[in-house]
Amino acid sequence: MGREDQKNGWESSKGKTDLCQGQSFLYEIRRGYAVIWRCFSRDTQAVVPEELEGYPVKELAPYAFSDHQDPKDRENKKRSACVLGDQEELPMLCGGRLERVILPESLERVGRYCFYNCENLESISFGGGVRDWGSGTFTGCHKVRKLQVHMEEEGKSTWKDVLSEIREELEVDYFCGRGETAKYAKLVFPEFFEEGVENTPARILETHVHGSGLYYRNCFVQRVFQFAEYDSRFDYAAAEERGELLLRMAIGRLLYPYQLSEKAKKAYSRYLCRERRAAAKEILQSKDAKALSWFLNYLLEEKEELSENDRASLLREMKADASRMQDPAAVSRLMDFEHKNRPKKEYDPFEL
């Protein structure tokens, strides 16, 4: 559900030197900007700084976080290396040790195979200013499940390239703008995989695509993400994907309705009403107070699809679930909501 992401906002290394402490970098100053070759840290999270020696960090070198290095690149680094911090005391942060990376908004280019075989990499934060993701950037990265993307404004970007290369299920926190006017959306992209099937009589190898993930990754027009296209694919996903994933998609769009049309809102709402019991469990398990408050108000407002008996029954089940989960905060919130919205009986002077 993205509990902490929306609470803390966009994560960036800009102006947060504390995030970069305990790290060391091998880098080069090239034509007025810095190129990072290696990161050294005891942590499993890499926070790439916005600048080094006063120069903006605009590029990550090929294989920068991979435990493999191109021999030519290794020789170049020996000849022209700059060092930030004491690398002798810190292990190299690369390969299977890397679990999370926060890239600066100054970054414009990511070298080829930068995260090659970072098999435990799970989360990536980056800005919309990256103009070039090198070939094979995420080869061997099969555990990535979360992207955090920040756009200064709606427009062309290259995060489609990241979506296309990572075929597993992805949860994307999408930020646009800054300050009080900043917009936020939570998007879920299903996985997909391709299978080569031989058509023996015709002697042709056909490629079959499984899952709706590829369909969702094509919601771009000239590299501009189309929210309306994303929402229009929900019926298609409903026929292909498991219920838990569909619930996360619907809840995410309804909870943070950036560029959500009325038509799409009704489609997500109908699905949520139909699967309200599973939706309630999903929200309680997320322990997201904001999502729970939204869901309760949603139940109250959804009068067309839900009767008073449906609502009362669901609230009883939610209280029982929250109690089993040993979540007193949720139980308290549910009881308070039930008390405030209990139907008032008409006064009957003859009733004893």
N, C-alpha and C positions, 0 to 999 in steps of 0.2 A: 504493500500500500504506500510505501514511501513515507513512513512516519517522520524520520529525522530530516529528510531532505528538504521538505517544504518548511519545516520548523527552523532549520538553520540557514536556508536559502542557498544561493549558488556558492559552490566551493571553488575558491581560486587561491593561488599563492600570492596574488597581488597585495602588497601591504601587510602580509602576514609572515614576517621573518621567523616567528616561533615555529611555524609549520616546517620550515626548511632546516631548523636546527638539528644537529646530529647527522647531517648528511655532508657528503663531499662530492665534488664533481671534477671530471677531467673534460676540458673543453678547449675550444679554439676561437679566437677573435678573427672574424673574417668579414672584410668590407663593411665594417661598422655595426656588426651584430655578432652574437655569440652562438656557437654550435656546440651542443653537448654531446660528448662521446660516451661517457660512462658516469654512473652514479654509484656512490659507496655509502652504505648505511647498515646499521644493525636491525633496523625496522623492516617490515615487509611492505611499507607504503612509500612510494616515491613522490615527492612534491617538487616539481621542477620550478625554479624561481623565475620571476618575470625578467630579471636582468642579472648580469654578472659584470663586475668592474664598471658599472654604469652603462653597459651595452645591453640592449634588449635581446632576450633569448628568442631567436626566430626559427631555430632548426634543431631537430634531433638527428644525429648521424645514423647511417645504416647499422643495424644490429646493436643499437645503443643499449637496449635492455635484454638482449639475447645472450645466452652463455656461449654463443658461437661468434667468432669474429673473422671477418675477411682478412687474409694475410696482408694484402696491400694496405687496408685501412689501419692495421696494427702498426705497420712500419711508419705510416704517415703520422700516427699519434705519437710515436716515440720521438719523432723529429721536431714536432711543433706543439707539444703539450703545454697547457696551462693547468694549474692545479688550484682548486679552492678547498681549503681545509686539509686535515691530516689523513691521507688515505691509508697510511701504513697500519693504523689502528682499526680501520673499518673494513668489513668484508664487502665485496662487490655485490650490488643489488641487481640481480639479473636472473633470467631463467626461472626455475621453479620457486625461487624465494619471493619473487614479486607477486603481490596479491592485489594491489591497488595503486593507481597512478593519477595524480592531479597535474594536468598540463596547464601552462600559463596562457593567458589570453593573447600574449604577444606572439605566440607560436604560429608560424606560417607553413612549415614543412616538416613532415615526419619521414625519415629515411626508410628505404626498403628493408623489409624483415626486421623492423625496429623491435618488435615484441615476439620475434620468432621463438617458438617453443616455450613461451612463458605459460606453462601448463596450469598454473594456479591463479592466473590473473582473473579477477572477478569484477572489478569496477574501474571505469575510466571517466574522468571529467575533462572536458576540453571546450574551447570557444569556437565560435563560428568563423574565426579568421584563418583557420588552417586551410590552405589552398591546395595542398598536395599530400595525399597519403600514399607513400611509396608502395610498390608491388609487394604482396606477401606480408604486409605489416602484421597481420594477426594470424599467420600460419601457425598451427599447433596450439592456439588459444581456444580451448573448448569449454572453459568454465566462466567466460565472461557473461554476466547476467544483468549488468546495470551500466547504463550510460547516463551521463549528465552533460547536457549540451546548453551552452549559453550563446544566444544570438543578440547582437546589438539592436537589430531590427529585422523584420521579416524580409527575406531576400534569398539570393543564391548562397549555397553553402556546399560543403563537401561531406556532410555527415551521412549522406546517402551511401558514400563509399564504405563507411564503417559498417552500416547496416547490411550492405551487400556481402561483405567479407565474413561477418560473424553470422552464421546461419542458425545458431541456437536461439532459444527464447530470450527476448530482451525486454527489460523495463527501462523506459527512457523518461528522465526528468528534463523537460523542455522549458528553458527560461528565455524570455524575450524582453529586452529593455532593462532598465535599472530603477531603483528607488520605488516610490509609491506607485508609479505607473507601470512597473514591471508586470509582465504576464507570465503565467505558469500553466503547464499542462502535463498530465501524466499519461504516457502512452505505453501500450504493451504490444510488442511485435512477436507473433508466434514463430516457432521454428519451422524450418523446411529442410528437406534433403533431396538430392537427386540420385536416381538409380538408372544405371545403364541396362537396358533390356534388349536382347538380340531378337530381331525379326528374322528368323532363320530362312523362310522361303525367299524373302527379298534380299537377304544378306545385308541387312541394315541394322546398325546399332541405334536404338531409339533411347532418348533420355526422358524418363518419367519423373515428374516433380511431385513430392508428397508433402502435405501440409499447406496451410494458407499463408505461411510466412513470406514466400516470394511475392505473392499478390499484394501483401501489405507493404512490402519494401519498394513497391513501384508507385507509391503515392506522391511522386514528385513530378513537377512539370518544369523543365529547364532548371533543375536543381533547387527548386523552391517547393517546400513541403506543403501539401494540400490537405488540410484538416477535413474538408468535406469528403474527399476521396477516401481518406482513412475511415471515417464514420460510415460511409456507404457500403463498406465491405463486411460489416458485422454479420449480416445474414449469411454470407458465404462462410465466415469463420464458424458460425453456429452449427453448420453442417459438418465441419471438419475437426473442430477442436474440443478438448475436454471442458467440462463445466467450470472447474475452478479457474481456468484461464479466462474464460468468457466473463465470469463475474468480476475479475480484476480489471478487465478492459472496460466493462460497463460502469463499475464504481469509480474508476479513475476519471473517466470522461464526465460523469455526472457531478462528481465532487469538485473537480476543477474544470468548469465548462468553457474553457478558452476556445473561441471560434466554433462553438457547438450550436448547430441549427436546431430549430424547434422540431423539425422532422426527425433528426437523429436523436434528440433528447427523448422523444416519445418512443422510439424504437428501443433504446437502452432501458427506458423505464418499464416498458411492457415485459422485457426479459427479466428485469429485476423483480417485478411483482410476481411473475410466474415462478421464479426461483428464490422467493423471499426467505425461505427457511435456510437454504444454503448460503445466501447472501449475508444473513444475520450471523451465521457461524464464521464466515470469512472475516467479517468486520470485528467480531469479538476476539478472534484469534490474532488479529493484527495489533490489538491493544492500542489502537489509534483513537484517541478521545475525540478529535475533530471529525473523523469519519463516523463514529458512533452518534454524535450529536446530529450530524447531517442526516444519517439514515433514519433516526427517530422522527425528525421533522419531515423527512420525505414520506414516511408512512402516514403521517398526519395529513399531509397535503394530497396524497394520492387517493382521492375519494372515488374515482371512477372504477379503478381496478380492485380496491380493497374495501370490504365492508367493515363495520365496527367489530363484528365477531372475529373476522380474520385478524384484525389489528390486535385485539385483546388476546387472542390465542397465541399469536407470534410473540407478544411481549412476555407472556408467561413462560414460553419456551426459552426465550433469550435470558430471562432471569435464572432459570434452572441451569442453562449452559454456563452463564457467568459464574454462578455459584460453584459448579463443578470445576471450572478453571481456576477457582480461588482468586477471583478478581473483584475485590470488594468495591473498588472505584466504579466499575461497570455496573455492579448490582445497585449501588447507591444512585447512579445516574438513571438507571432504568426505573427504579422505584419512584424517584422524584418526578420523572416524566409521566409515569402512569398516574401519579397522584394529581398532577396539574391538569391532566387532560382527561380525567375520568368524567364520563357523561353525567350531567346533573339531573337528578330525578325531580319531576314536578311535585310540588307540595300537595299532599292529599290530607285535608283536615280530618278525615274519617279513618285514616290509617293509624293503627295502634303501634 
